[in-house]
Amino acid sequence: MKKVAFLLFAILLTFAVGAHADGHCSDEIGCVVLAPDDPVTIGVMSALSGPVAFLGEDSVGGVEIALNRRGGLALGREIELITEDSLCSAEGGQTAAQKIASDEQILGVVGTSCSGAAASALPVISAAGMLMISPSNTSPALTNADMDAGGLWQPGYYRTAHNDEFQGAMAAEYALNELGAASAATIHDGDPYTDGLQAVMARTFGEMGGDVVFQGAVNKGDTDMTAILTEIATNPPDVLYFPIFEPEGNFVAAQSLNVPGLEDTILMGADGLLVASFPEATGEAAIGMYLSGPYLSSEDYSAFLAEWDEEFGGAPPSGFHAHAYDAANILLNAIESVAVEQEDGSIVIGRQALRDAVSATEGYAGLTGVLTCNETGDCATGEALGMYLITEAEVTEGNWPPDVIWSKAEAAMDDM
């Protein structure tokens, strides 16, 4: 009876993952067949060049540590890592996705770095039946399935990064409740990430009783921020929130010192500026500036940082390395859970079955917290976030990272 029950379970499992014992694929969007000597191939699409290459370095390092901790193996086979430079642009995302999609052996992708790149990469990846798990896309639009409301979600998209509905709301809450700000202005650069984040911050700030006195934009590549800063200074806000990237963020901060009326305005950015190069490149204006971004404090994370230092030297260059580590492990766990071995030693993996396995992730104890994926791919809770304060030590002494001065999770524990 036990043998019959086990055989029945094996048959049901085989059909569930879309592969039959004879190698026939019944998965609705196709299968990947690994010959007996083929590696398990996964991809990474990250910003590997240009001004935000630190994001790619950060994520690739997290993926490589995940692979190292598995001995470089999955399903008893070598894991092959294919990397593509998605830059931090729509063009880069589309090009990288097309290269990934052309390789039918790639099972899934960790990426992209930037939400703008994801917006153009996702249609290509989704149409190819693949999946992508981003460690650092945070735009709310990417997991919003309402196309009429600006949603960009498509099947096959997931992220271990926080949704900026969390980060924007946290920035507003901190500005109002901790800094005592009554008014705020925001600047974005048209990118889905920066625009979405400032919109959430401004909306939440207003809902909580604050006064949003200005919302405006600069262009990527702008170097002279005098015009927009002068306009903001006509009605000086208590907080100027600009969740943009380098080098534009450096120019906004540095040039604000020379604009009359902004002397008492508090500067606040987000994780796009939470990088080691920001304080020195910005100079004096960075002192006293607040940045929101990923924050982890567990013993597991401390061990991870020690391993990073041993493997690569120093500290990670940005804040999403742990999210990339979790993304890689969720992907590889899903691959191992749906793979069906054939009599000839080959392995068949259904692509829809693989998506279903990632979608079913629940209570996963990751480096960034306990992760559960919802129906549109948001897997993070938003708890792994904190507020950082840039001091003279970061600007003139090379200290990095700055100290975390507040986190919503720890504040909630203090209130209990």
N, C-alpha and C positions, 0 to 999 in steps of 0.2 A: 504493500500500500504506500509506503514512504517513497519507493522508487517511482511509482505511478504519479504521485503528487509532485515529486520533484521534476519529472518529465513534463507534466502539464504546465508547471510554473515556467520551465525553460522555454516551452513553445510560446506561451503568452508573452514572456519577456522579449523573445525574438520578434514577434509581430509588433510589440509596442515600440520597439526602436526602429522598425521599418526595414529589417533585414531578415532574410530567411537563411537557413543553414546551408543552402546550396549557393549562396552568394547573391540571389535575386534581391533586388531592392524594391520595397513597397512604400518607402517613405515618400510622402506627398511632394516634397521639394528636392528629393534626390539623396544620394548616399556618397560617401567617400570610401573607397576601397583601398586599404593598405596592404600591399603585397608583403609576404613574410619578412623581407628585409627592409621594408620602407620605414622611415622615421615617422614619429608623430609631429606634424608640422603646424605651428601656430605663427601668427603674424603680430607685428607691432607697427602701428602707424602713429608717429610722434613728430613733434617739431625737432628735427635733428640739426638744423642749420638756421641762420638768421638771428635776430635779436632775442628770441625766446627759446633758443636751443637748450637752455638749461632745463626747460620742461621735459624735453625728450630725454636728456641725460638722466634726469630724475626718475622718469618712468621706466626707462630701459633697465636702469640699475635695480629697481624694485622687482621687475620681472626676472632678471638674471638671478637675484637672490632666491626667489621662489623656485626657480629651476635647480639651483645649486642644492637647496634643501631637499629636493626630491632625487638627488643624485643624478640629475640630468635625464631622468627616465620617466616615461609614462607608458602603461601597458607593457612594461618590460622592454620598451624600445627607446632609442635615443630621441630626445626632443630637439627638433630643428626650429630655430627661431629666424624668421624672415622679417627684416626691418625695412620700412619705407618712410621717407621723409614727407610728412603731411604739412610741413611748415606750420603756419598759424593763419591760414587763409583758405578761402573757398576753393581757389584754384589748386592749391597744394593738396587739400583734402580729396578733391575729385581725382587728381592724377594718382595719388597714392592708392586710393580705393580701386581704381581701374587696374593697377598693377597687381594688387592683392587678388582681385576677383578673377584675374586671368590665370591664376595658379589654383587649379581645382583640388590640389592636395591640402591646401590650407584649411584647417578646421574652424578656426575662429581668430579674432583679432583683439588685442589689447590696444585701445586708442579710440579717438584721437586725443591730442593734447588740448586743442582749443575747440570751443563750441562752433566757431565759424567754419573750421575745417570739417567738423562732424556733419554740419548741415548739408554739405555737398557730398560728403563721403557716404552718408547713410543710405541714400537711394540706390547707390551702386552696390553696396554690400548687401542690402536687403534683397534687391532683385536677383543677386547671385545665389541667394539661399544661405548666405553666411551669417555670422553674427559678430558683433563688436561690443566689447565691454570697456567703457572709458574710465580711466582713473582720475580725469581732471576736467571733463566737460561739466559745466554747472548750469548752463542756460535752462530755465524752466521750460522753454519751448520744445526741447529735445525729448522730453517725456510727456508732452501734452499731445493727446490724440485728437484734439478738436482742431481740425485744419482751418475752420472758419474763424477761429480765435487765434490764429497764428501758430498752431501746434505743428511740430515737425516729426513727431514720432512715427516710426515704421517698424514692422516686425523685425526682430533680430537686434534691437538696440537695448543696451543695458549700461548702467554705470554704478561704480562703487563710490564715486565722488558725490558730495552733497548737492542737492538741488538748491539753487540760489534763492528759492523761496525761504529757505532756512537762513542763508548767509545775509541776504538783504534785510530780513526781519531782525536778525541779531544786531546788525549795524545800527538800525533805527532804534532799537530798544536800548542799546548801549549809549548812543548819542543823547537820547532823552533822559533816561533814568540814571546813568552813571556820570555823564558829562554835564548834565543840566542844560542841554541845548534846547532852545525854543524854536529855532529856525534852521533850515538847511537848504543848500544848493547842491546840484549834482551835475557832473560832466561825464559823458560817455563818448565812444569813438565810432559808433555805428555797428560794431561787432555784436552778434547775438548775445554773447556773454556780457559785455559791458553795458549794453542797453538794457538787457533783461535785469541785470543786477541793480542798476540805479533805479529802474522802475519799481522794483519790489521795495527797495529802501525808501523811496519817496512815498509810495502808497502807504506803507506801514507807518512811516513817520507822521503822515497826515492823519491816518486813522487813530493814532495814539494821541492826537491833539497838537502835534507840531505844525509849524508853518513852512511849507515848501515854497521858497521865494524864487527859485530859478531851476530850470532843467534845460541843459544845452549840450551841444556836441562839438568835438573837434574832429579832424580827419587824421587817419593813420598817416604818419609821415610829417605832420605839422611840427614845426620847431618854435614858432613864435606864438605864444599863448596870451599875449598882452591884451588882444581885443576881447576875448571872452572873459578874462579875469577882470578887466576894467568894467565890463558890463555887470558882472556879478557884484563888484564893489560899489555900484550905485545903491544897492540895498544889501549891505554886508550881512551874510548869514553867520550864525554861530558855528556851523560846521559846513565845510566844503567836502563833499564826498565824490571822489573820482576813481572808480574801480577799473582803471585802464592799465595798460602794460608800459614797460619801458620801450623806447626812450620818451614817449609822449608824457608819461607820468612824471618822469624826472623834470621835464620842462615846466609842467604845470606847477609842481611844488616849488622849484627853484625860483621861477619868475614871480610867484605870488608874493615873495618878499619885497618886491619893488613896486607893488601896486598899492597906492594909498587907499585906505579903507579896509584892507584885509589883515591889518596888524593883529587883531584879536580873533580872527577866524581860525578855528581848529581844522587841521587837515586830516582827512581820513581816506584810506584806500582799501584795497582788498587783496586777495591772494595773487593777483597778477603782478603785484609789486612786492610780494613777500619773497624776495630773492636777495642773495648776498651782495649783488652788485648795486642794488638800489641806494643804500645809504651813502656810499662813497661817491657815486655818480651824481647824486642830488646835492650833497653838501649840507650846509647849515640848515637849510629849510626842512630837512628830514627830521631834525631833532624835535621831539615832541609830537611827531606824527603817529597816528594810530593805523594799524593794518589788521584786517580780519583774515583768517586763514585756518587751514587744518591744524588741529592740536591733539596730540596723543601723549599720554603720560604713564602707560602701563609698563610693567616689568618686561613683557614680551617686546614692547617697542624699544625699550632700552637695549635689549639684547640684539634686536635688529640693527640699531644704530652702531653698536659695537662691531657687528658683522660687516656693515657698510664700510666702516673705517678700515677694517682689516682688508677688505676686498678692493676698495677704490681709493681709500685715503680721505681723511677729513669728514665733513658732514655733507649730507645730501644738498644739492643746490637749490631745491625748491621744496614744496610741501606735500607733494602727492605720491611720493615713492611707496608709502605704505598702502595707498589705494591701488597702485599698480600691482603690488605684491598680492593683495587680496583678489584683484581681477584675474590675475594669472592662475591662482589656485582654484577659483570658482570655475574657470573655463576648463582646466585640466581635470578637476573632479568630475565635471559633467561629461567630459570625453570618456573617462574611465567607466562611468556609470552606464553609458549606453552602447559601448562597443560590443560587437558580437564577433567572436572568433569562429572562423570557418575550419572545416576539416583539413584544408590544405595549409593552414597556418596563417592565412590572410585574415584581416579584420575589416568588418563593415560597420560604418557609423552613419546613421541617418541624420540628415541635417535638421529636419524638423524635430526629431527626437532630441537632438542636442540643444536646440532652442528651448524645447519643453523642459529639459533638465535644468538649464540655467534659470528659467522662469520659476521653477519649483524650489529654488534656493530659499530655505527658511531656517532661521536661527543659526546661521553660519557664524561660528566664533572666529572672526577675522582679526587682523591686526588693528583695523580701524573701528572695531566694535562688533556688535551682533548684527548681521546683515540678513535681510529678508527682501526678496525682490517682489515688487508689485506688478500689476498687469502691463504697465508701460515701461518697466525696466528700472525704476528707481529702487536701488537696493540699500541705500544708506539712510540713516535716521536723522542726520544733521547734528548729532550730539558731539561729533569729533571736530568741533570748531572752537576757536578762541580769539581773543583780541590781544594784539601785540603792540608794544610801545617802543618806538625807535628812540634811542638815547645817543649821547655823545660817544659812548663806547662803540656803537655800531658804525658811526660816521667817521671817527678818527682813529679808532684802535683796532678795527677789523673784527670786532666781536660779532659772531653769528651762530645761531639765530638770536634775536632779541628775546627778552622775557615775555612770557604770557602773563598778562595782568588780570584777565577775566575770562571765564568760559561759562556758557549757559548751563552746562551740565553740573559744574562745580557750584555755581550760584544756586541751582535748584537743590543740591545736596545741603548747602548751608541753610536754606530756608526750611528744611524738614525738621 
